[in-house]
Amino acid sequence: MRATTIPAQITTVEDKIAGNLNMTQVTLLGVPIIFAAIVYTAFPPVFRFAWYKFPLVLVVVIIMVVLSLRIRGKVVINWLLVVLKYNVRPRYFVFNKNDEYLREMCLPQAEVKTKKSFLPAFLKNKKKLQNGIPAKSFDIKDLMKLKDFIHNPNYTFAFKINEKGGINVALEQIKR
């Protein structure tokens, strides 16, 4: 009676499709058949044998047979993929103790481009700009008017939430 060993870990067992060939090997060995059919039907003379077609098909057959061989239980194409991934990986890793969201970002400041026809009135009076923002200097007289306006009982200070979730701040006159 024949004894069959059952592996302890089933995930490492390869499915055998034909004989001792797995799906990768069957696919690699099927590629030359498809390539030969394409060469025979598409290259001139169409549907006729030509001597230049034979080496093309032979090269593809040799390459696919070599890629479908097993070395130490693995298919050669799997070994090539491992070597390719190793060679493509990054060589240098730069580690920084700061996380990205806590890291200081040194971004260049955008230039302010303005046209003279669209300049506000306070810029036309040649007030100085500080970091691209107009200098805001208020007189005491202006601040006193604002204070009187805010404390006026005929007006109320209101926050309004719009449909998109934004907040609008408004000074509204109380209707009596």
Kinemage of the C-alpha trace (Angstrom):
@kinemage 1
@onewidth
@group {chain A} dominant
@subgroup {mainchain}
@vectorlist {calphas} color= white
{ca met a 1} P 0.000 0.000 0.000
{ca arg a 2} L 1.221 3.474 -0.912
{ca ala a 3} L 1.677 6.066 1.870
{ca thr a 4} L 1.037 9.740 1.159
{ca thr a 5} L 2.487 12.425 3.399
{ca ile a 6} L 0.194 15.305 4.236
{ca pro a 7} L 2.034 18.609 4.730
{ca ala a 8} L 1.506 20.477 7.993
{ca gln a 9} L 1.106 23.824 6.271
{ca ile a 10} L -1.115 23.602 3.228
{ca thr a 11} L -0.372 27.150 1.958
{ca thr a 12} L 3.175 26.206 0.911
{ca val a 13} L 2.058 23.330 -1.334
{ca glu a 14} L 1.916 24.192 -5.053
{ca asp a 15} L -0.949 22.959 -7.185
{ca lys a 16} L 0.217 20.613 -9.918
{ca ile a 17} L -1.617 21.045 -13.232
{ca ala a 18} L 0.027 18.593 -15.622
{ca gly a 19} L 2.443 16.002 -14.262
{ca asn a 20} L 4.976 17.883 -12.168
{ca leu a 21} L 4.220 21.314 -13.712
{ca asn a 22} L 2.442 24.098 -11.863
{ca met a 23} L 0.331 26.862 -13.425
{ca thr a 24} L 3.295 29.240 -13.905
{ca gln a 25} L 5.263 26.626 -15.839
{ca val a 26} L 2.280 25.657 -17.996
{ca thr a 27} L 1.703 29.349 -18.826
{ca leu a 28} L 5.391 29.890 -19.669
{ca leu a 29} L 5.384 26.843 -21.937
{ca gly a 30} L 2.165 27.978 -23.639
{ca val a 31} L 3.545 31.404 -24.600
{ca pro a 32} L 5.799 30.042 -27.430
{ca ile a 33} L 2.811 28.292 -29.018
{ca ile a 34} L 0.829 31.547 -29.100
{ca phe a 35} L 3.894 33.499 -30.309
{ca ala a 36} L 4.540 30.976 -33.103
{ca ala a 37} L 0.916 31.245 -34.244
{ca ile a 38} L 1.149 35.052 -34.341
{ca val a 39} L 4.443 34.964 -36.273
{ca tyr a 40} L 3.090 32.390 -38.741
{ca thr a 41} L -0.127 34.338 -39.411
{ca ala a 42} L 1.014 37.983 -39.196
{ca phe a 43} L 4.499 38.103 -40.714
{ca pro a 44} L 4.890 38.000 -44.513
{ca pro a 45} L 4.488 35.659 -46.337
{ca val a 46} L 1.237 35.162 -44.471
{ca phe a 47} L 0.317 31.535 -43.646
{ca arg a 48} L 3.477 30.244 -45.308
{ca phe a 49} L 6.775 28.969 -43.948
{ca ala a 50} L 9.733 31.346 -44.185
{ca trp a 51} L 13.244 30.719 -42.890
{ca tyr a 52} L 13.433 33.993 -40.936
{ca lys a 53} L 10.362 32.998 -38.859
{ca phe a 54} L 12.036 29.866 -37.500
{ca pro a 55} L 14.824 31.623 -35.472
{ca leu a 56} L 12.309 34.076 -33.984
{ca val a 57} L 10.142 31.274 -32.682
{ca leu a 58} L 13.169 29.211 -31.589
{ca val a 59} L 14.558 32.089 -29.477
{ca val a 60} L 11.213 32.531 -27.700
{ca val a 61} L 10.925 28.755 -27.112
{ca ile a 62} L 14.427 28.587 -25.577
{ca ile a 63} L 13.808 31.620 -23.334
{ca met a 64} L 10.469 30.290 -22.062
{ca val a 65} L 11.824 26.772 -21.440
{ca val a 66} L 14.722 28.214 -19.425
{ca leu a 67} L 12.331 30.424 -17.418
{ca ser a 68} L 10.072 27.450 -16.659
{ca leu a 69} L 12.854 25.225 -15.230
{ca arg a 70} L 13.019 24.531 -11.501
{ca ile a 71} L 16.074 25.330 -9.394
{ca arg a 72} L 15.959 24.276 -5.735
{ca gly a 73} L 12.206 23.821 -5.916
{ca lys a 74} L 11.473 27.264 -7.395
{ca val a 75} L 10.770 28.279 -10.977
{ca val a 76} L 13.540 30.371 -12.572
{ca ile a 77} L 11.197 33.296 -13.291
{ca asn a 78} L 10.471 33.526 -9.546
{ca trp a 79} L 14.219 33.733 -8.851
{ca leu a 80} L 14.547 36.490 -11.475
{ca leu a 81} L 11.686 38.453 -9.900
{ca val a 82} L 13.354 38.235 -6.480
{ca val a 83} L 16.664 39.493 -7.926
{ca leu a 84} L 14.857 42.284 -9.808
{ca lys a 85} L 13.011 43.449 -6.674
{ca tyr a 86} L 16.310 43.399 -4.761
{ca asn a 87} L 18.068 45.527 -7.383
{ca val a 88} L 15.201 48.020 -7.716
{ca arg a 89} L 14.788 48.645 -3.970
{ca pro a 90} L 16.070 51.926 -2.472
{ca arg a 91} L 19.655 51.790 -1.257
{ca tyr a 92} L 19.710 54.690 1.183
{ca phe a 93} L 17.202 55.385 3.928
{ca val a 94} L 17.166 58.766 5.643
{ca phe a 95} L 15.598 58.632 9.071
{ca asn a 96} L 14.353 61.684 10.924
{ca lys a 97} L 13.070 61.597 14.478
{ca asn a 98} L 10.286 64.069 13.673
{ca asp a 99} L 7.012 62.952 12.208
{ca glu a 100} L 5.807 64.661 9.059
{ca tyr a 101} L 3.015 66.562 10.726
{ca leu a 102} L 5.357 68.045 13.366
{ca arg a 103} L 8.155 68.817 10.935
{ca glu a 104} L 8.874 72.462 10.136
{ca met a 105} L 8.221 73.140 6.486
{ca cys a 106} L 10.347 75.826 4.851
{ca leu a 107} L 8.165 76.816 1.939
{ca pro a 108} L 8.987 79.767 -0.304
{ca gln a 109} L 6.567 82.656 -0.024
{ca ala a 110} L 4.470 83.290 -3.081
{ca glu a 111} L 4.963 86.570 -4.863
{ca val a 112} L 2.025 88.937 -4.833
{ca lys a 113} L 1.194 89.953 -8.389
{ca thr a 114} L -1.180 92.870 -8.641
{ca lys a 115} L -2.410 95.000 -11.475
{ca lys a 116} L -2.729 98.718 -10.982
{ca ser a 117} L -6.326 98.779 -12.204
{ca phe a 118} L -7.409 96.305 -9.497
{ca leu a 119} L -5.530 97.812 -6.580
{ca pro a 120} L -7.656 98.800 -3.603
{ca ala a 121} L -7.831 102.442 -2.674
{ca phe a 122} L -5.560 102.085 0.334
{ca leu a 123} L -2.790 100.587 -1.863
{ca lys a 124} L -3.101 103.388 -4.386
{ca asn a 125} L -2.169 105.769 -1.613
{ca lys a 126} L 1.233 104.019 -1.582
{ca lys a 127} L 0.966 102.487 1.889
{ca lys a 128} L 3.817 100.133 2.703
{ca leu a 129} L 3.430 96.355 2.382
{ca gln a 130} L 4.635 94.026 5.116
{ca asn a 131} L 5.329 90.485 3.768
{ca gly a 132} L 2.946 91.093 0.883
{ca ile a 133} L 0.102 92.188 3.198
{ca pro a 134} L -0.898 95.856 3.368
{ca ala a 135} L 0.120 97.607 6.568
{ca lys a 136} L -2.949 98.195 8.745
{ca ser a 137} L -2.635 101.335 10.740
{ca phe a 138} L -5.748 102.697 12.351
{ca asp a 139} L -6.091 106.044 13.987
{ca ile a 140} L -7.546 106.379 17.461
{ca lys a 141} L -10.478 108.164 15.863
{ca asp a 142} L -11.306 105.072 13.730
{ca leu a 143} L -11.053 102.722 16.702
{ca met a 144} L -13.378 104.897 18.779
{ca lys a 145} L -15.978 104.874 15.963
{ca leu a 146} L -15.746 101.083 15.788
{ca lys a 147} L -16.143 100.779 19.578
{ca asp a 148} L -19.199 103.009 19.528
{ca phe a 149} L -20.658 101.031 16.628
{ca ile a 150} L -20.160 97.652 18.381
{ca his a 151} L -21.684 98.871 21.675
{ca asn a 152} L -24.631 100.516 19.959
{ca pro a 153} L -27.859 98.797 21.208
{ca asn a 154} L -29.437 99.181 17.735
{ca tyr a 155} L -26.988 96.666 16.226
{ca thr a 156} L -26.235 93.067 17.078
{ca phe a 157} L -23.207 90.896 16.403
{ca ala a 158} L -24.232 87.572 14.770
{ca phe a 159} L -22.661 84.399 13.414
{ca lys a 160} L -24.484 82.747 10.515
{ca ile a 161} L -23.648 79.258 9.268
{ca asn a 162} L -24.118 78.844 5.540
{ca glu a 163} L -25.137 75.649 3.701
{ca lys a 164} L -21.562 74.510 3.083
{ca gly a 165} L -20.557 74.808 6.731
{ca gly a 166} L -18.795 78.163 6.513
{ca ile a 167} L -19.324 80.861 9.116
{ca asn a 168} L -20.342 84.388 8.187
{ca val a 169} L -19.896 87.147 10.758
{ca ala a 170} L -22.288 90.075 10.520
{ca leu a 171} L -23.311 93.227 12.348
{ca glu a 172} L -27.075 93.491 11.898
{ca gln a 173} L -29.432 96.284 12.747
{ca ile a 174} L -32.116 95.278 15.241
{ca lys a 175} L -35.593 95.657 13.796
{ca arg a 176} L -38.117 97.166 16.210
